[in-house]
Amino acid sequence: MSERYVRIYVAQPPDVGAEWVVRVDSDEPARFRHEKDALSYALRQARARTGQGVSVELRVEDDYGHWRSMAL
């Protein structure tokens, strides 16, 4: 794998009942009905990449539309 650093974005739905979106860098986004499923998917993606020696930054959108990030 040639990647050395990836960002994983978890975006809250804009409206009640809309889907959560998880995107790994420029890959197609994955959509989820529930927050726990979106976060679980994001963490699985992060674990898979850190296991391959890639640095991962997880970015999660908060209730106010601000992005919070953490290195994993």
A tleap script that builds the chain and sets N, CA, C and O, in Angstrom:
source leaprc.protein.ff14SB
mol = sequence {
  NMET SER GLU ARG TYR VAL ARG ILE TYR VAL
  ALA GLN PRO PRO ASP VAL GLY ALA GLU TRP
  VAL VAL ARG VAL ASP SER ASP GLU PRO ALA
  ARG PHE ARG HIE GLU LYS ASP ALA LEU SER
  TYR ALA LEU ARG GLN ALA ARG ALA ARG THR
  GLY GLN GLY VAL SER VAL GLU LEU ARG VAL
  GLU ASP ASP TYR GLY HIE TRP ARG SER MET
  ALA CLEU
}
set mol.1.N position { 0.850 -1.173 0.000 }
set mol.1.CA position { 0.000 0.000 0.000 }
set mol.1.C position { 0.891 1.230 0.000 }
set mol.1.O position { 1.835 1.318 0.785 }
set mol.2.N position { 0.597 2.169 -0.869 }
set mol.2.CA position { 1.446 3.348 -0.994 }
set mol.2.C position { 1.026 4.488 -0.069 }
set mol.2.O position { 1.779 5.446 0.107 }
set mol.3.N position { -0.155 4.398 0.519 }
set mol.3.CA position { -0.615 5.459 1.414 }
set mol.3.C position { 0.212 5.452 2.692 }
set mol.3.O position { 0.608 4.395 3.183 }
set mol.4.N position { 0.464 6.626 3.216 }
set mol.4.CA position { 1.170 6.738 4.487 }
set mol.4.C position { 0.343 7.499 5.514 }
set mol.4.O position { 0.606 7.425 6.714 }
set mol.5.N position { -0.662 8.232 5.034 }
set mol.5.CA position { -1.491 9.048 5.922 }
set mol.5.C position { -2.885 9.148 5.313 }
set mol.5.O position { -3.020 9.517 4.147 }
set mol.6.N position { -3.911 8.828 6.073 }
set mol.6.CA position { -5.283 8.963 5.583 }
set mol.6.C position { -6.129 9.689 6.614 }
set mol.6.O position { -5.845 9.656 7.811 }
set mol.7.N position { -7.163 10.337 6.133 }
set mol.7.CA position { -8.165 10.965 6.999 }
set mol.7.C position { -9.481 10.236 6.816 }
set mol.7.O position { -9.871 9.887 5.702 }
set mol.8.N position { -10.154 10.016 7.932 }
set mol.8.CA position { -11.480 9.403 7.908 }
set mol.8.C position { -12.451 10.441 8.462 }
set mol.8.O position { -12.292 10.912 9.588 }
set mol.9.N position { -13.447 10.790 7.669 }
set mol.9.CA position { -14.426 11.811 8.048 }
set mol.9.C position { -15.748 11.150 8.421 }
set mol.9.O position { -16.235 10.275 7.705 }
set mol.10.N position { -16.326 11.570 9.545 }
set mol.10.CA position { -17.650 11.113 9.960 }
set mol.10.C position { -18.528 12.355 10.051 }
set mol.10.O position { -18.336 13.195 10.930 }
set mol.11.N position { -19.501 12.470 9.132 }
set mol.11.CA position { -20.354 13.659 9.069 }
set mol.11.C position { -21.753 13.351 9.575 }
set mol.11.O position { -22.352 12.336 9.222 }
set mol.12.N position { -22.261 14.253 10.413 }
set mol.12.CA position { -23.611 14.113 10.928 }
set mol.12.C position { -24.625 14.419 9.833 }
set mol.12.O position { -24.343 15.202 8.925 }
set mol.13.N position { -25.796 13.809 9.914 }
set mol.13.CA position { -26.820 14.105 8.917 }
set mol.13.C position { -27.329 15.532 9.077 }
set mol.13.O position { -27.438 16.027 10.199 }
set mol.14.N position { -27.644 16.203 7.958 }
set mol.14.CA position { -28.124 17.581 8.034 }
set mol.14.C position { -29.535 17.693 8.617 }
set mol.14.O position { -29.895 18.720 9.194 }
set mol.15.N position { -30.319 16.645 8.465 }
set mol.15.CA position { -31.702 16.653 8.941 }
set mol.15.C position { -31.979 15.399 9.756 }
set mol.15.O position { -31.300 14.383 9.605 }
set mol.16.N position { -32.973 15.482 10.611 }
set mol.16.CA position { -33.391 14.318 11.393 }
set mol.16.C position { -33.857 13.233 10.426 }
set mol.16.O position { -34.634 13.501 9.510 }
set mol.17.N position { -33.383 12.019 10.635 }
set mol.17.CA position { -33.764 10.904 9.780 }
set mol.17.C position { -32.873 10.723 8.563 }
set mol.17.O position { -33.004 9.732 7.844 }
set mol.18.N position { -31.968 11.667 8.322 }
set mol.18.CA position { -31.034 11.531 7.202 }
set mol.18.C position { -29.902 10.593 7.609 }
set mol.18.O position { -29.784 10.222 8.777 }
set mol.19.N position { -29.080 10.218 6.649 }
set mol.19.CA position { -28.029 9.245 6.910 }
set mol.19.C position { -26.718 9.894 7.338 }
set mol.19.O position { -26.398 11.014 6.939 }
set mol.20.N position { -25.973 9.165 8.157 }
set mol.20.CA position { -24.608 9.535 8.523 }
set mol.20.C position { -23.711 9.158 7.360 }
set mol.20.O position { -23.972 8.173 6.669 }
set mol.21.N position { -22.663 9.925 7.137 }
set mol.21.CA position { -21.750 9.660 6.026 }
set mol.21.C position { -20.335 9.478 6.576 }
set mol.21.O position { -19.855 10.287 7.371 }
set mol.22.N position { -19.680 8.406 6.138 }
set mol.22.CA position { -18.288 8.160 6.500 }
set mol.22.C position { -17.490 8.097 5.201 }
set mol.22.O position { -17.826 7.342 4.288 }
set mol.23.N position { -16.428 8.901 5.131 }
set mol.23.CA position { -15.593 8.925 3.928 }
set mol.23.C position { -14.140 8.742 4.336 }
set mol.23.O position { -13.655 9.396 5.259 }
set mol.24.N position { -13.454 7.847 3.640 }
set mol.24.CA position { -12.027 7.617 3.858 }
set mol.24.C position { -11.298 8.323 2.728 }
set mol.24.O position { -11.345 7.886 1.579 }
set mol.25.N position { -10.612 9.436 3.066 }
set mol.25.CA position { -9.954 10.286 2.068 }
set mol.25.C position { -10.889 10.537 0.893 }
set mol.25.O position { -11.983 11.068 1.080 }
set mol.26.N position { -10.476 10.164 -0.312 }
set mol.26.CA position { -11.289 10.478 -1.485 }
set mol.26.C position { -12.146 9.301 -1.954 }
set mol.26.O position { -12.734 9.359 -3.034 }
set mol.27.N position { -12.223 8.237 -1.155 }
set mol.27.CA position { -13.068 7.095 -1.529 }
set mol.27.C position { -14.538 7.503 -1.533 }
set mol.27.O position { -14.918 8.519 -0.951 }
set mol.28.N position { -15.348 6.697 -2.196 }
set mol.28.CA position { -16.792 6.927 -2.173 }
set mol.28.C position { -17.289 6.857 -0.727 }
set mol.28.O position { -16.852 5.992 0.033 }
set mol.29.N position { -18.188 7.747 -0.344 }
set mol.29.CA position { -18.679 7.713 1.039 }
set mol.29.C position { -19.595 6.517 1.295 }
set mol.29.O position { -20.322 6.063 0.411 }
set mol.30.N position { -19.535 6.028 2.519 }
set mol.30.CA position { -20.452 4.980 2.980 }
set mol.30.C position { -21.522 5.677 3.813 }
set mol.30.O position { -21.226 6.623 4.542 }
set mol.31.N position { -22.756 5.213 3.707 }
set mol.31.CA position { -23.871 5.866 4.405 }
set mol.31.C position { -24.501 4.908 5.413 }
set mol.31.O position { -24.638 3.709 5.170 }
set mol.32.N position { -24.879 5.490 6.561 }
set mol.32.CA position { -25.434 4.681 7.646 }
set mol.32.C position { -26.637 5.381 8.259 }
set mol.32.O position { -26.693 6.609 8.323 }
set mol.33.N position { -27.571 4.602 8.697 }
set mol.33.CA position { -28.790 5.126 9.318 }
set mol.33.C position { -28.526 5.562 10.766 }
set mol.33.O position { -29.127 6.520 11.251 }
set mol.34.N position { -27.632 4.858 11.444 }
set mol.34.CA position { -27.404 5.094 12.866 }
set mol.34.C position { -25.968 5.535 13.134 }
set mol.34.O position { -25.026 5.096 12.474 }
set mol.35.N position { -25.832 6.421 14.126 }
set mol.35.CA position { -24.522 6.953 14.509 }
set mol.35.C position { -23.554 5.844 14.906 }
set mol.35.O position { -22.395 5.861 14.491 }
set mol.36.N position { -24.010 4.884 15.701 }
set mol.36.CA position { -23.115 3.828 16.174 }
set mol.36.C position { -22.573 3.001 15.017 }
set mol.36.O position { -21.427 2.557 15.066 }
set mol.37.N position { -23.379 2.785 13.971 }
set mol.37.CA position { -22.898 2.029 12.809 }
set mol.37.C position { -21.852 2.817 12.038 }
set mol.37.O position { -20.870 2.246 11.564 }
set mol.38.N position { -22.054 4.121 11.909 }
set mol.38.CA position { -21.094 4.978 11.210 }
set mol.38.C position { -19.762 5.013 11.957 }
set mol.38.O position { -18.702 4.879 11.346 }
set mol.39.N position { -19.816 5.190 13.267 }
set mol.39.CA position { -18.587 5.240 14.063 }
set mol.39.C position { -17.875 3.892 14.082 }
set mol.39.O position { -16.646 3.839 14.038 }
set mol.40.N position { -18.631 2.815 14.147 }
set mol.40.CA position { -18.047 1.478 14.127 }
set mol.40.C position { -17.317 1.233 12.807 }
set mol.40.O position { -16.204 0.706 12.799 }
set mol.41.N position { -17.934 1.609 11.711 }
set mol.41.CA position { -17.302 1.462 10.393 }
set mol.41.C position { -16.019 2.293 10.319 }
set mol.41.O position { -14.995 1.816 9.830 }
set mol.42.N position { -16.079 3.540 10.806 }
set mol.42.CA position { -14.906 4.417 10.776 }
set mol.42.C position { -13.753 3.808 11.574 }
set mol.42.O position { -12.606 3.843 11.129 }
set mol.43.N position { -14.046 3.257 12.736 }
set mol.43.CA position { -12.995 2.645 13.554 }
set mol.43.C position { -12.435 1.379 12.917 }
set mol.43.O position { -11.237 1.116 13.017 }
set mol.44.N position { -13.289 0.589 12.261 }
set mol.44.CA position { -12.793 -0.594 11.552 }
set mol.44.C position { -11.849 -0.199 10.416 }
set mol.44.O position { -10.822 -0.843 10.199 }
set mol.45.N position { -12.207 0.870 9.693 }
set mol.45.CA position { -11.344 1.354 8.620 }
set mol.45.C position { -10.009 1.847 9.178 }
set mol.45.O position { -8.953 1.599 8.595 }
set mol.46.N position { -10.068 2.542 10.303 }
set mol.46.CA position { -8.840 3.045 10.934 }
set mol.46.C position { -7.945 1.893 11.383 }
set mol.46.O position { -6.736 1.919 11.153 }
set mol.47.N position { -8.531 0.891 12.020 }
set mol.47.CA position { -7.736 -0.262 12.485 }
set mol.47.C position { -7.081 -0.995 11.320 }
set mol.47.O position { -5.928 -1.415 11.410 }
set mol.48.N position { -7.819 -1.145 10.237 }
set mol.48.CA position { -7.277 -1.847 9.073 }
set mol.48.C position { -6.059 -1.106 8.523 }
set mol.48.O position { -5.075 -1.728 8.121 }
set mol.49.N position { -6.130 0.207 8.508 }
set mol.49.CA position { -5.028 0.986 7.946 }
set mol.49.C position { -3.849 1.108 8.908 }
set mol.49.O position { -2.699 1.058 8.472 }
set mol.50.N position { -4.110 1.268 10.207 }
set mol.50.CA position { -2.987 1.349 11.146 }
set mol.50.C position { -2.252 0.022 11.213 }
set mol.50.O position { -1.047 -0.008 11.462 }
set mol.51.N position { -2.962 -1.072 10.995 }
set mol.51.CA position { -2.332 -2.380 10.950 }
set mol.51.C position { -1.390 -2.525 9.761 }
set mol.51.O position { -0.530 -3.405 9.748 }
set mol.52.N position { -1.554 -1.660 8.764 }
set mol.52.CA position { -0.701 -1.683 7.574 }
set mol.52.C position { 0.376 -0.609 7.642 }
set mol.52.O position { 1.060 -0.351 6.652 }
set mol.53.N position { 0.531 0.017 8.800 }
set mol.53.CA position { 1.567 1.019 8.984 }
set mol.53.C position { 1.212 2.410 8.489 }
set mol.53.O position { 2.101 3.231 8.267 }
set mol.54.N position { -0.062 2.684 8.315 }
set mol.54.CA position { -0.514 3.988 7.821 }
set mol.54.C position { -0.962 4.845 9.003 }
set mol.54.O position { -1.645 4.349 9.899 }
set mol.55.N position { -0.586 6.117 9.017 }
set mol.55.CA position { -1.066 7.045 10.045 }
set mol.55.C position { -2.497 7.450 9.706 }
set mol.55.O position { -2.816 7.731 8.551 }
set mol.56.N position { -3.341 7.477 10.711 }
set mol.56.CA position { -4.762 7.757 10.486 }
set mol.56.C position { -5.200 8.927 11.356 }
set mol.56.O position { -4.873 8.994 12.541 }
set mol.57.N position { -5.951 9.856 10.745 }
set mol.57.CA position { -6.589 10.946 11.478 }
set mol.57.C position { -8.099 10.749 11.353 }
set mol.57.O position { -8.631 10.665 10.247 }
set mol.58.N position { -8.772 10.676 12.478 }
set mol.58.CA position { -10.229 10.551 12.500 }
set mol.58.C position { -10.819 11.926 12.736 }
set mol.58.O position { -10.477 12.586 13.718 }
set mol.59.N position { -11.699 12.369 11.851 }
set mol.59.CA position { -12.333 13.684 11.973 }
set mol.59.C position { -13.839 13.476 12.111 }
set mol.59.O position { -14.471 12.878 11.240 }
set mol.60.N position { -14.409 13.972 13.207 }
set mol.60.CA position { -15.830 13.799 13.486 }
set mol.60.C position { -16.471 15.170 13.604 }
set mol.60.O position { -15.967 16.044 14.309 }
set mol.61.N position { -17.590 15.349 12.908 }
set mol.61.CA position { -18.323 16.608 12.961 }
set mol.61.C position { -19.146 16.662 14.248 }
set mol.61.O position { -19.867 15.716 14.563 }
set mol.62.N position { -19.042 17.767 14.994 }
set mol.62.CA position { -19.811 17.885 16.234 }
set mol.62.C position { -21.190 18.486 15.961 }
set mol.62.O position { -21.542 18.759 14.813 }
set mol.63.N position { -21.965 18.689 17.029 }
set mol.63.CA position { -23.337 19.194 16.902 }
set mol.63.C position { -23.415 20.602 16.328 }
set mol.63.O position { -24.487 21.034 15.905 }
set mol.64.N position { -22.308 21.318 16.306 }
set mol.64.CA position { -22.302 22.700 15.836 }
set mol.64.C position { -21.679 22.842 14.452 }
set mol.64.O position { -21.480 23.958 13.973 }
set mol.65.N position { -21.372 21.720 13.807 }
set mol.65.CA position { -20.792 21.760 12.476 }
set mol.65.C position { -19.286 21.942 12.456 }
set mol.65.O position { -18.702 22.146 11.392 }
set mol.66.N position { -18.650 21.872 13.618 }
set mol.66.CA position { -17.187 21.984 13.696 }
set mol.66.C position { -16.588 20.576 13.627 }
set mol.66.O position { -17.195 19.606 14.081 }
set mol.67.N position { -15.407 20.487 13.059 }
set mol.67.CA position { -14.723 19.211 12.956 }
set mol.67.C position { -13.745 19.038 14.116 }
set mol.67.O position { -12.940 19.926 14.397 }
set mol.68.N position { -13.819 17.911 14.774 }
set mol.68.CA position { -12.887 17.527 15.847 }
set mol.68.C position { -12.026 16.409 15.293 }
set mol.68.O position { -12.541 15.466 14.693 }
set mol.69.N position { -10.740 16.504 15.486 }
set mol.69.CA position { -9.883 15.452 14.955 }
set mol.69.C position { -9.000 14.839 16.007 }
set mol.69.O position { -8.677 15.451 17.026 }
set mol.70.N position { -8.617 13.597 15.726 }
set mol.70.CA position { -7.709 12.889 16.611 }
set mol.70.C position { -6.863 11.938 15.772 }
set mol.70.O position { -7.350 11.315 14.829 }
set mol.71.N position { -5.616 11.841 16.128 }
set mol.71.CA position { -4.724 10.900 15.452 }
set mol.71.C position { -4.901 9.532 16.109 }
set mol.71.O position { -4.975 9.424 17.333 }
set mol.72.N position { -4.968 8.514 15.298 }
set mol.72.CA position { -5.131 7.150 15.826 }
set mol.72.C position { -3.881 6.341 15.543 }
set mol.72.O position { -3.810 5.166 15.904 }
savepdb mol mol.pdb
quit
